[in-house]
Amino acid sequence: MRIATGDEGAWLVSDGSYTRLPPWAVTPAGTLRRPVRGVLNMLERQNKPPVRAYHLTVLTTTNCNLGCAYCFQNTGAAKADSFKPPRIDAKTLNAEAARDIARFTQRQMRAAGLKDLDLLVFGGEPLLVPHMVFTLLKALEPVGLQRARMISNGVRLNSALARQLAASGLREVQTTFDGRQAEHDAVRRDHRGRGTYRTIIENIVAAQEATDILFSIRINVTADNEHGIDALVEDLGQQLDAGRCTLHLALVDETAAGFTAATDHKRLAERFAAWHIAALEQGFQVTPPTPQARCLYCDKRRGVEGAVINADGTLYSCWDSAGQKGYDVGTATEGYYSDRRVEDRWVRCGYQDHREPQPEAEKAIDRATVAVLEWKRSRGAP
Ligand code: SF4
């Protein structure tokens, strides 16, 4: 539960639900007044939504056709003569590992008493091995696959592939932009140094024309690209079928691999909210931004609510540690290692980020949250 305060008021944000707070409920410091806090804590305990599906992330390959400097799978910076930073060890899913993953998932779901499976196909770049994406989807279908999503850089997506993916049950694809074409192409380059902005847009347009796949557009905001975010949102709004896309903006700073693009969060707060509103005006679906929330993968040990599995069937506690040396916590064939063995390896999302808390970044997120919620409220959203 968190209180988001902005220019227009304060909202209570709790597990995906939003409640507008009257001004008297919040102190000038932005905290809840005591009697209100007691009631809301009680309501939150009573109304906590149950976990309805088992969440599974599978890396179909750790290889990638791009070399983004901030990728958390990088193990260092690129050499001067290369566009490709060194990455975690190369692994690619095969049919046997897909079957092992399906059996493991079935055991975990039985233990959790869950019948539905929510799958995220992850990489590297999953579309380097589309046949293994199909194999995985097929292997998981009898296990209770209800929802299948994929994170892809979009460079290999084309209308024929999109049709095959849709026919195999894939419903959503998340793709990232790193600013307008000039800034994006400086970051998201292929291994020959070619930019990918135009290709990704053309591929999404083609996939939208060919299928009903939904797209989740992520925009990474850094010090290097923030001046062009207005133009980017406008360009995406004009080129894509915005009504079939969700859009979210993320503040990207340092990574363990040495990439630094720290933004001035204080200065950014106003613009961050304005970009969200611009996206809404363009017709995108925009959910209020959230700081790090509950995670179904790493919050509880032993994959109780969800599991992250590398392409070779090795288990990890979260996306960030997947494929990282010394962070394996089990295998799909044998299950999780003993609690004692994983004691120091069960890391949580963001474990590589050693920075102090960023209160100004949280304020920027809060202001954007309130701006989005008030925009929707003013248009009659419940
Ligand atoms: S496209 Fe994704 S997986 Fe590939 S380098 Fe960039 S951030 Fe990493």
Residues whose N, C-alpha, C, O or C-beta is under 5 A from the ligand:
A	BS01	SF4	C64 L66 G67 C68 C71 G124 E125 N153
